[in-house]
Amino acid sequence: MSKAALARRVGVSDVTISYWESGTIKQIGHERLVALAEALDCNLSDLLQGTPSAHLPHGILLLRVSQPPPWQSSCGHPAPSLAGLPNTALTDGCHLVTPAPGERFDFLTEGDLIALRPLDAFGDDGLYLLESDDELQVRHLSRNAQGKLRIRGERSELDDVLIGALPFRVLAHVCIHWRPLPAAE
C-alpha cells in the first residue's frame, strides 16, 4: 500500500505518515493508532511493541498464547472465515490460523496451518483450542470408557474429568491441520 493510500485510510496527510516513519513525530493519539492498526490489518499491540506480524496471505490469523482468539481481536473488522469453500461440512464457519512466530502450542509448530471452528462445548474427539488461566492452549480431548473427558497434551496424559467440571473454556475445534512439507535435502 502506498503512503498516500495509508494516509487516506488513517485520515492524515502522507507527510504525517512520513513523520511517523522517521520518528519526527514521536507521539500518536489513541484514535490515530487504532486507525493505523486497522489500515495495516495488524493488532494494536504489535504496532505499539514494534513487532510487526509476519507477512501472511490475507485471511490467515495469528494465534498467540496470551491474547484472545484472533477472530475476536481483528481491529474491528469482521474476521475472515473459510465459508464458501467446496466442502462446507469441514470448513463452514472456520478461520484459517497459524501460530505466531515464537509462540508454542502442543500439537502445533511454527508454519502449521489450522482451520478452527469457534464453539463453546466439547463435541467429537480431536484437537481443541482452550482457554485456561487467561492463556490459550491446544489439547486433544476424547471421551474415555467411563464417559469422562480425557485431556491430553502432546507428550502426556493430563487428566480425566467430568464434562460438567472442565478446568478450561472450550473456544474452538481444530477441523483441519496442515503441516508444511519438510525441506528437501
C-alpha positions as CSV (number, residue, x, y, z in Angstrom):
1,M,0.0,0.0,0.0
2,S,1.3,3.4,-0.9
3,K,1.9,6.1,1.7
4,A,-0.9,8.2,0.2
5,A,-3.3,5.3,0.4
6,L,-2.3,4.6,4.1
7,A,-2.7,8.3,4.9
8,R,-6.3,8.4,3.4
9,R,-7.3,5.3,5.4
10,V,-5.9,6.8,8.7
11,G,-7.3,10.3,8.0
12,V,-3.9,12.1,8.0
13,S,-1.6,13.5,5.3
14,D,1.1,11.5,3.7
15,V,3.6,14.0,5.2
16,T,2.3,12.9,8.7
17,I,2.9,9.3,7.8
18,S,6.5,10.2,6.8
19,Y,7.0,12.0,10.1
20,W,5.7,8.9,12.0
21,E,8.1,6.6,10.0
22,S,11.1,8.8,10.6
23,G,10.3,9.4,14.3
24,T,10.0,13.2,13.8
25,I,6.5,12.8,15.4
26,K,7.0,10.6,18.5
27,Q,3.5,10.6,20.0
28,I,0.5,9.5,18.1
29,G,-3.0,9.8,19.6
30,H,-5.0,6.7,20.5
31,E,-7.6,7.3,17.8
32,R,-4.9,7.5,15.1
33,L,-3.1,4.5,16.4
34,V,-6.3,2.4,16.2
35,A,-7.0,3.7,12.7
36,L,-3.4,2.9,11.7
37,A,-3.6,-0.7,13.1
38,E,-6.9,-1.2,11.2
39,A,-5.4,0.2,8.0
40,L,-2.3,-2.0,8.3
41,D,-4.5,-5.0,9.3
42,C,-2.5,-5.7,12.4
43,N,-3.0,-5.9,16.2
44,L,-2.6,-2.7,18.1
45,S,-0.2,-4.4,20.5
46,D,2.1,-5.4,17.5
47,L,2.0,-1.8,16.4
48,L,2.9,-0.5,19.8
49,Q,5.6,-3.1,20.6
50,G,7.3,-2.6,17.2
51,T,7.0,-6.3,16.4
52,P,5.0,-6.4,13.2
53,S,3.2,-9.6,12.4
54,A,4.7,-11.9,9.9
55,H,3.7,-11.3,6.3
56,L,0.8,-13.7,5.8
57,P,-1.6,-14.1,3.0
58,H,-4.8,-12.2,3.6
59,G,-7.2,-14.1,5.8
60,I,-4.7,-16.1,7.9
61,L,-4.9,-15.1,11.6
62,L,-2.0,-15.4,14.1
63,L,-2.5,-17.4,17.3
64,R,-0.8,-16.2,20.4
65,V,-0.8,-17.8,23.9
66,S,-1.6,-14.7,25.9
67,Q,-4.1,-12.9,23.6
68,P,-7.8,-13.6,22.9
69,P,-8.5,-15.9,19.9
70,P,-7.5,-13.9,16.8
71,W,-11.1,-13.9,15.3
72,Q,-12.2,-11.9,18.4
73,S,-9.4,-9.3,18.1
74,S,-9.4,-8.3,14.4
75,C,-9.2,-4.5,14.9
76,G,-13.0,-4.0,14.5
77,H,-13.1,-5.8,11.1
78,P,-15.1,-9.0,10.7
79,A,-12.6,-11.8,10.9
80,P,-12.3,-13.7,7.7
81,S,-13.6,-17.3,7.6
82,L,-13.5,-20.2,5.2
83,A,-17.2,-20.1,4.3
84,G,-17.8,-20.8,0.7
85,L,-15.2,-23.5,0.1
86,P,-16.4,-26.6,-1.6
87,N,-16.5,-28.9,1.5
88,T,-18.7,-26.8,3.7
89,A,-19.2,-29.6,6.2
90,L,-15.5,-29.2,7.1
91,T,-14.9,-25.5,6.6
92,D,-18.1,-23.5,7.1
93,G,-17.6,-21.1,9.9
94,C,-13.9,-21.9,10.3
95,H,-11.0,-19.4,10.5
96,L,-7.6,-20.1,9.0
97,V,-5.0,-19.8,11.8
98,T,-1.3,-20.3,12.3
99,P,0.9,-19.9,15.5
100,A,2.6,-16.5,15.7
101,P,6.4,-16.6,15.4
102,G,7.9,-17.7,18.6
103,E,4.6,-19.0,20.1
104,R,4.5,-22.6,21.3
105,F,1.4,-24.8,21.4
106,D,1.1,-28.6,21.9
107,F,0.4,-30.3,18.6
108,L,1.3,-27.2,16.5
109,T,4.6,-26.0,15.2
110,E,5.6,-22.8,13.5
111,G,4.4,-22.9,9.9
112,D,1.4,-25.2,10.7
113,L,-1.9,-24.0,9.3
114,I,-5.2,-25.0,11.0
115,A,-8.9,-24.4,10.3
116,L,-10.6,-23.6,13.6
117,R,-14.3,-23.6,14.1
118,P,-15.3,-21.4,17.1
119,L,-17.6,-23.2,19.6
120,D,-18.1,-23.3,23.3
121,A,-18.5,-27.1,24.1
122,F,-16.8,-30.4,23.5
123,G,-18.2,-32.4,20.7
124,D,-16.2,-35.0,18.8
125,D,-12.8,-36.4,19.8
126,G,-10.0,-34.2,18.4
127,L,-7.8,-31.2,18.9
128,Y,-9.4,-28.1,20.6
129,L,-8.3,-24.6,21.3
130,L,-8.9,-24.0,25.0
131,E,-8.6,-21.0,27.4
132,S,-7.2,-21.7,30.9
133,D,-5.9,-19.0,33.3
134,D,-6.2,-16.4,30.5
135,E,-3.9,-18.4,28.2
136,L,-4.7,-20.2,25.1
137,Q,-3.6,-23.9,24.7
138,V,-4.2,-26.7,22.3
139,R,-5.2,-30.1,23.8
140,H,-6.5,-33.4,22.5
141,L,-9.9,-34.1,24.0
142,S,-11.6,-37.5,23.9
143,R,-14.3,-39.4,25.9
144,N,-13.0,-42.4,27.8
145,A,-14.9,-45.7,28.6
146,Q,-16.3,-44.2,31.8
147,G,-17.8,-41.2,30.0
148,K,-15.2,-38.8,31.4
149,L,-13.3,-36.4,29.2
150,R,-9.7,-37.3,28.7
151,I,-7.4,-34.3,28.3
152,R,-4.1,-35.0,26.6
153,G,-1.1,-32.8,25.9
154,E,1.4,-33.6,23.2
155,R,3.7,-35.5,25.4
156,S,1.5,-36.7,28.3
157,E,-2.0,-37.6,29.6
158,L,-3.1,-34.6,31.6
159,D,-6.4,-35.6,33.3
160,D,-9.7,-37.3,33.1
161,V,-12.5,-35.0,34.3
162,L,-16.3,-34.9,34.3
163,I,-17.6,-33.0,31.3
164,G,-19.5,-30.7,33.7
165,A,-16.4,-29.8,35.6
166,L,-13.9,-28.7,32.9
167,P,-10.9,-26.7,34.2
168,F,-10.9,-24.6,31.0
169,R,-13.2,-22.9,28.5
170,V,-13.6,-24.5,25.0
171,L,-13.0,-21.9,22.3
172,A,-12.7,-23.8,19.0
173,H,-12.3,-27.2,17.4
174,V,-9.4,-27.9,15.0
175,C,-11.2,-29.1,11.9
176,I,-8.2,-29.4,9.6
177,H,-4.5,-29.4,10.3
178,W,-1.9,-28.8,7.6
179,R,1.9,-29.2,8.2
180,P,4.5,-27.7,5.9
181,L,6.4,-30.3,3.8
182,P,9.9,-30.9,5.2
183,A,12.7,-29.1,3.3
184,A,14.3,-31.2,0.6
185,E,17.9,-32.0,1.4
